[in-house]
Amino acid sequence: MPATLPEPMRLQMPTDRLILETLLEGRNLAANIAARIDRSRNYINQRMGQLTDYGLVDKVGPVEGTGLYELTPKGGAVLVLADQYDEADDFDALVEKRTPNIEIRPPQLVDHSSESE
């Protein structure tokens, strides 16, 4: 029996892009994302499950079932390449090729004041 190829990503633009852009700022709850991008919580929960299945976001703790998510390097690659989603012959292949070059750096607090203040 021949091996079946995995289903290609079926992104819901612009919603999925907005979700990924929100997570680029750092971990967030699905409920907060829903409020921020003005979509229903049910719809965002559905999209988060699909984005997790695609490997674009990870569901992280500290408590199981909290709906806390973070962006993965693959999700970052989708953001970088999002403008090519509709035109690319094989968007998934583009994402897989770009993913090893992506590093997610959460927001950082930097205090540039001197120690002598």
C-alpha positions in Angstrom: 0.0 0.0 0.0 1.5 3.4 -1.0 2.3 5.9 1.8 -0.1 8.8 2.0 1.3 12.3 2.1 0.3 14.5 5.0 -2.5 16.9 4.4 -1.2 20.4 3.5 -1.7 23.3 5.9 -5.0 24.9 5.4 -4.6 28.3 7.1 -7.5 30.7 7.7 -6.1 34.0 6.7 -6.1 36.7 8.1 -7.1 35.1 11.5 -4.2 32.6 11.7 -1.7 35.3 10.8 -3.2 37.6 13.5 -2.9 34.7 16.1 0.8 34.1 15.1 1.6 37.8 15.2 0.1 38.1 18.7 2.2 35.1 19.9 5.3 36.7 18.4 5.1 39.1 21.4 5.2 36.2 23.8 3.1 33.4 25.4 -0.6 34.2 25.6 -3.9 32.6 26.5 -6.4 31.8 23.8 -9.0 33.9 25.6 -6.7 37.0 25.5 -5.9 36.3 21.8 -9.6 36.1 21.0 -10.3 39.5 22.6 -7.3 41.1 21.1 -8.1 40.1 17.5 -11.8 40.4 17.9 -12.8 36.8 17.2 -15.0 34.5 19.3 -13.3 32.3 21.9 -14.8 29.2 20.4 -13.3 30.0 17.0 -9.9 30.8 18.4 -9.9 27.6 20.4 -10.7 25.7 17.2 -7.9 27.5 15.3 -5.4 27.0 18.2 -6.0 23.2 18.0 -5.4 23.2 14.3 -2.3 25.4 14.6 -1.0 23.1 17.3 -1.5 20.1 15.0 0.4 21.9 12.2 3.3 22.5 14.7 2.9 26.3 14.4 2.2 26.8 18.1 2.8 24.8 21.3 0.4 24.5 24.1 2.4 25.1 27.3 1.7 24.8 31.0 1.8 25.4 33.8 -1.6 23.7 34.1 -3.0 21.4 31.5 -6.1 22.8 29.9 -5.2 26.4 30.5 -5.0 27.4 26.9 -1.6 29.0 27.2 0.3 29.0 23.8 3.6 30.0 22.4 4.9 30.4 18.9 7.2 27.8 17.4 10.0 28.3 14.9 7.7 26.7 12.3 5.0 29.3 13.2 7.6 32.0 12.8 8.5 30.7 9.3 4.8 30.9 8.4 4.8 34.5 9.5 7.9 35.3 7.4 6.4 33.6 4.4 2.7 34.4 4.9 2.5 36.7 1.9 3.4 33.7 -0.3 0.6 31.5 1.1 -1.9 31.9 -1.8 0.6 31.9 -4.6 3.2 29.2 -3.6 2.9 25.9 -5.3 4.1 24.1 -2.1 3.8 26.5 0.8 4.5 23.6 3.3 7.8 22.9 1.6 8.8 26.6 1.8 8.0 26.6 5.5 9.9 23.4 6.2 13.0 24.8 4.4 12.8 28.1 6.3 12.0 26.7 9.8 15.6 25.8 10.7 16.6 29.4 10.2 14.0 30.8 12.6 14.6 31.6 16.2 11.9 32.9 18.5 13.0 35.4 21.1 10.4 36.4 23.6 10.2 40.1 24.6 12.9 41.2 26.9 13.1 43.8 29.5 16.3 45.9 29.2 17.2 48.6 31.7 19.8 50.9 30.3 20.1 53.1 33.4 23.5 53.2 35.1 24.2 51.3 38.3 25.2 54.6 40.0 21.7 56.1 40.1 
